[in-house]
């Protein structure tokens, strides 16, 4: 009886039981699988799509680049608050390690008015108390003392609270750990301008330390 060439080829493959390498699995199939089986299922012959070197590098760098862009975008938008003739710029606080309940707050305060002004107090629900501390040099010894009368700001003057400078605001009795990216809500009370609400952005623990060491 005559047989078609295709049928005879299939029978020869079935009789030999030749293992066929599968490109998708990366290994040989079971001994009972024949070449004709794979010809009947063309889906098994489909090779997996390979990524180009550019795609592989782009996928690995996508996460870090996105995080860096978000961080730079957040830093570029410096918050500014105004009340009366007073401008409060770029308020931030330092993150705290586990178990610490004290941190420092920094900001830039400018008096655009013609009258002297004074920052009387800072209050925050995130801290039990906020004190003003002044760093001074006495007999070649750096001393840090608490100032109860507040911080005076002359007309046209800008007072900076930042690492290595004379003034800083100490937030004591924190309700919890401060992590980078958090925000601390606080209310600043001025003698003439009155209160103003600000949000202090929490920066990493080491922020400003190198700059403070460079200040004579």
N, C-alpha and C positions, 0 to 999 in steps of 0.2 A: 504494500500500500504506500502510495506516495505521500510524503510529508513536506510541508513548506520548509524552506531554509531557516526561517525564524524559529519555528517550533523545534527543529533539530538542534539549533544552537542553544535554545533554552534547556533542552534535555541534557546536552553535553555539560552545560554549566551546573545543572542540578546533580548530575552524577559525580562530578569532580568535587563538589563542595568546597570550592575555592574561597578562602576568606578574602573579603574586600575591605580595603582601608576606608574608613569613614572620616571625611575631613572635618565634620562638625564635632564628632565625639573625640577625635584625636587618638583613636585606637581601633583595633580590628574587632569586628563583631564576633558573635558566637560562631563556632565551627559549623553549625547547621544552617547558617545564613549563606545564601549563594548570591552570585552576581546577578542572576535573573531577578531575585527579590528586589534588589535595588533599582533595577531597570523598570520594574513595575511600579515603583514608588519614586517618581522623580523629585519629590520634595526632599528625600534623603540626600540627593546629590547637591543640594543647594549649599554653597559654601558660606560660612558666616562672614558678615561684613567686617572688614578690617579698618581700624582707625588709622588715619594718617599720622605721622609724627607730630604734625602741627596740632591736630585734634587732641592727642594725648597730653601734650604740654599745656594746651589751653585748659583742659579739664583739671589738671593738677594745680594750675595757678589761679583758677577762677575764684576759689574761696578766699585765699589770702588777699587778692587784689580787691575783691568786693569789700572785705573788712577794712582795708586801708582807705578806700574811697569814702566809706561811711564815717571813719574816724576823722579824716581830713575835712569832710563836709561839716561834721559837727563842730570841729575846732574853728572852722572859718566863720561860722555864724556866732560871733561874740555877742552875748546878751548885754543890752544897755537899758537901764531903768532911770526914769526922771521923775522928780517931785519938786515943784517950785524951781529954784535956781540950782538944785543939786542934781548931778548926774552920777549914777553908779554903774560902772562898767566892768564886765567880765568877772562876775563873782564865781568863785570855785572853792572847793574844799578837798582836802587830801583823803584818799581812801584809808581805811584802817585794817590792821591785821586781826585775826581771830582773837577775841578776848579783850581787845582794847576798847575803851569807852571815851577816849579823848581824841579830838582832831583839831586841826587849825583851818580857819577860813580866811580867804584872801579876796581882795577886790580893789578897784580903783575908784576913788571918789573925787569929783571935781566940783568946785563952787563957782558957778558962772555969775553969781550975783555980786552986788556992791557992798553987801553986809557980811560980817563974819558969821560962820555957821559952826555947829558942833554936833557930832554924832554922839547921842546920849546913850543908846542901848541897842542891843540886838537880841531878839527873842526868836526861839525856834521850838516847835513841838518835838523835833527829833533829838533835842538835848535838854538836859535838866537846867543848865545855865550857860551863858555866854559871857566871857570876860575879855576886856581889852588888855593886852600885854605889850609893854614897851621894852625893846632891847636897847641897852645902853652899855657904854664902855667906861668903867670906873677903875682907875689905877691899873690899866691894862688887863682888866678882868671883865668879861662879858656878863652882864647881869640882866635878868628878866624879871620885871616887876609888873604887878597888876595896877592898872590905872582906873580909878572909880569915877573920875570926872568926865570920861569920854575923850573923844578926839576932836581937837579944834581944827577948823578948816578956814583959812583966811580967804578974802575975796580974790578970785582968780587962781587960787591954789589947787593943786592936785595932790592928794594924799594917797599913797599906794600901800596897801597891805599885801605884802608878798614875801616869800622866803628870803632871808638875808637882810631885810629892811627893818626899820625901827618898830613898825606896828604889825600886830596880827590879832585876830579874834580867835579865842580858844573856846571850842564847843566841848563842854564837859558833861558827863553823865549821859552818853548817847544811848538811845533806846535799842540800837542794834548795830551790826557791822555795816560799814559803808563800803560799797563795791564800786569800781569804775563804771561810769554810766548812770549811776543813781543821781538823784537830785534832792537837795536839802532845802526845804522851804523855810524862809526866815523873814522877819519883819525888822527893818531898820527904822529907828526913831530919831529924827533930827530936831534940834531946838527950835528952829524957825520954820522949816519946810514941813515938818510933821512926819508921819509914818509912810513907808513905802515897802511893798512886798517884793521880794526877790527870790530867785531860785539859784542856789549854788550848785554848779555841776561838779560831780565827784570825779577827780582825776586819779590816776595811779599813784601808788605810795611814793615813788621816787621823783615825782614831778617837782621841778624847781630846785632840787638839791644841788645840782651842778652849778646852776646860776647863783645860788646862795653862797657856795664855796668861793666863787670868783669875786664876790663883793668884798671890798677891803673893809 
